Amino acid sequence: MQRLYFVIPNVQSCRMIVNELLLARIDDKHMHVMGKDGNVPRDLPQANLLQTSDFVPAVERGLTIGGGTGLFAGILAYSFQSAGLEVGGFAILSICLAGGGIGAWISGMIGVDVPNSQLKAFTPALNAGNFLLIVDVKKDKVVEVEEMIKNLHPEAADHGVEASLPVFP
């Protein structure tokens, strides 16, 4: 899957594009609309927490840092076996997994409150009253969707394709 970004100047165009994408058999769960301060009409597919916040990158960072810290702590505990600690491979793995889980949880809680860093470039357009349409499509449909929107709605500004879709959504 790849993620396409379009800046649309008004809600009427946004509705028409969403309806045309639905007719092109793109499910509404693969479309996400963002507006200024979350001001998006209810009949349009709303961007959810995964699109509007930095939750996913924060969880990935927390998992990596927490898992690394847990691994380091497990190896450190293993090295102190002469002090009476009995630590084996399972204990090291458990400490590593616990560190990763705790790191992911704490970072995720923080990431929920941070705006999506990948969408900073769209902030001026959103503040000007435009709408951001995010469409997740299979790689073989990218050109088709871009051409359809460009031909039917020249007012919609194509802002490119994200190289790969995050794993969690």
Stockholm file with secondary structure:
# STOCKHOLM 1.0

chainA/1-169         MQRLYFVIPNVQSCRMIVNELLLARIDDKHMHVMGKDGNVPRDLPQANLLQTSDFVPAVERGLTIGGGTGLFAGILAYSFQSAGLEVGGFAILSICLAGGGIGAWISGMIGVDVPNSQLKAFTPALNAGNFLLIVDVKKDKVVEVEEMIKNLHPEAADHGVEASLPVFP
#=GR chainA/1-169 SS CEEEEEEESSHHHHHHHHHHHHHTTCCGGGEEEECGGGCCCTTSCBCCHHHHBSHHHHHHHHHHHHHHHHHHHHHHHHHTGGGTCCCCHHHHHHHHHHHHHHHHHHHHHHHTTSBCGGGGGGHHHHHTTCEEEEEEECGGGHHHHHHHHHHHCTTSEEEEEESSCCSCC
#=GC SS_cons         CEEEEEEESSHHHHHHHHHHHHHTTCCGGGEEEECGGGCCCTTSCBCCHHHHBSHHHHHHHHHHHHHHHHHHHHHHHHHTGGGTCCCCHHHHHHHHHHHHHHHHHHHHHHHTTSBCGGGGGGHHHHHTTCEEEEEEECGGGHHHHHHHHHHHCTTSEEEEEESSCCSCC
//
